[in-house]
Amino acid sequence: MSPSDTPQMRRMKFRAWHRGTREADYTVGGFFDRYHAAWNEEEIAWFERFMEEQDADIMGWAMGTIPVPEQWKGPMMDRFLKLDFVRIMN
């Protein structure tokens, strides 16, 4: 079993892709899919806490319509805010 195929990672992937809104699914789920394989334990813990936030806040941070709280600032949020993992479909 690879580190990205553990029960913990499978649960995280499910939660990332089943947020409640399609926009949040694509944003949080896309971030998980793009980056999770390289995460260390600290980054995994960050993401698990991050998923406890409300979709409206996460989307506001992603779109730049509300400021990112200090507790979330850092390398993981910097990667998230790039939005380079969101697939644009026609």
C-alpha positions as a printed NumPy array, in Angstrom:
array([[  0.   ,   0.   ,   0.   ],
       [  1.487,   3.346,  -1.016],
       [  1.425,   6.248,   1.471],
       [ -1.213,   7.993,  -0.655],
       [ -3.473,   4.915,  -0.526],
       [ -3.841,   4.605,   3.229],
       [ -7.275,   4.628,   4.882],
       [ -6.515,   8.14 ,   6.182],
       [ -5.76 ,   9.43 ,   2.676],
       [ -8.835,   7.739,   1.208],
       [-11.003,   9.431,   3.87 ],
       [ -9.347,  12.774,   3.207],
       [ -9.892,  12.442,  -0.535],
       [-13.555,  11.617,  -0.026],
       [-14.036,  14.605,   2.288],
       [-12.123,  16.89 ,  -0.093],
       [-14.352,  15.927,  -3.02 ],
       [-17.658,  15.932,  -1.087],
       [-17.729,  19.417,   0.409],
       [-21.32 ,  20.304,  -0.345],
       [-20.855,  22.711,  -3.25 ],
       [-19.465,  21.892,  -6.65 ],
       [-17.105,  24.868,  -6.546],
       [-15.622,  23.802,  -3.221],
       [-15.416,  20.187,  -4.417],
       [-13.317,  21.218,  -7.415],
       [-11.177,  23.595,  -5.386],
       [-10.478,  21.519,  -2.265],
       [-10.577,  18.186,  -4.109],
       [ -8.34 ,  19.474,  -6.883],
       [ -5.836,  20.772,  -4.332],
       [ -5.812,  17.4  ,  -2.594],
       [ -5.352,  15.47 ,  -5.857],
       [ -2.526,  17.716,  -7.051],
       [ -0.455,  17.862,  -3.873],
       [ -1.3  ,  15.129,  -1.338],
       [  1.256,  12.564,  -2.502],
       [  4.135,  14.821,  -1.386],
       [  2.679,  15.938,   1.963],
       [  4.459,  15.216,   5.209],
       [  2.644,  14.629,   8.512],
       [  2.499,  18.341,   9.348],
       [  0.979,  19.171,   5.96 ],
       [ -1.55 ,  16.356,   6.291],
       [ -2.564,  17.72 ,   9.699],
       [ -2.89 ,  21.212,   8.192],
       [ -5.163,  19.91 ,   5.436],
       [ -7.333,  17.987,   7.888],
       [ -7.842,  21.181,   9.928],
       [ -8.402,  23.17 ,   6.725],
       [-11.26 ,  20.874,   5.719],
       [-13.076,  21.819,   8.923],
       [-13.487,  25.375,   7.627],
       [-16.688,  26.529,   5.967],
       [-16.87 ,  26.335,   2.168],
       [-17.806,  30.015,   1.962],
       [-14.606,  30.977,   3.786],
       [-12.4  ,  28.657,   1.743],
       [-13.871,  29.96 ,  -1.508],
       [-13.554,  33.558,  -0.313],
       [ -9.865,  33.014,   0.429],
       [ -9.367,  31.303,  -2.934],
       [-11.088,  34.121,  -4.837],
       [ -9.424,  36.847,  -2.795],
       [-12.728,  38.327,  -1.639],
       [-11.953,  37.845,   2.048],
       [ -8.536,  37.958,   3.715],
       [ -6.837,  34.753,   4.773],
       [ -6.675,  34.583,   8.594],
       [ -3.196,  34.535,  10.126],
       [ -3.639,  30.951,  11.34 ],
       [ -3.835,  29.723,   7.728],
       [ -0.992,  31.747,   6.221],
       [  2.073,  29.793,   5.153],
       [  3.386,  27.492,   2.431],
       [  0.276,  25.295,   2.232],
       [ -2.043,  28.279,   1.795],
       [  0.372,  29.816,  -0.701],
       [  0.087,  26.65 ,  -2.801],
       [ -3.688,  26.597,  -2.397],
       [ -4.074,  30.216,  -3.492],
       [ -2.248,  29.575,  -6.779],
       [ -5.312,  27.604,  -7.935],
       [ -3.045,  25.86 , -10.455],
       [ -4.857,  22.607,  -9.754],
       [ -8.366,  23.675, -10.816],
       [ -9.358,  22.223, -14.17 ],
       [-11.284,  24.588, -16.407],
       [-13.882,  22.739, -18.462],
       [-15.894,  24.081, -21.369]])
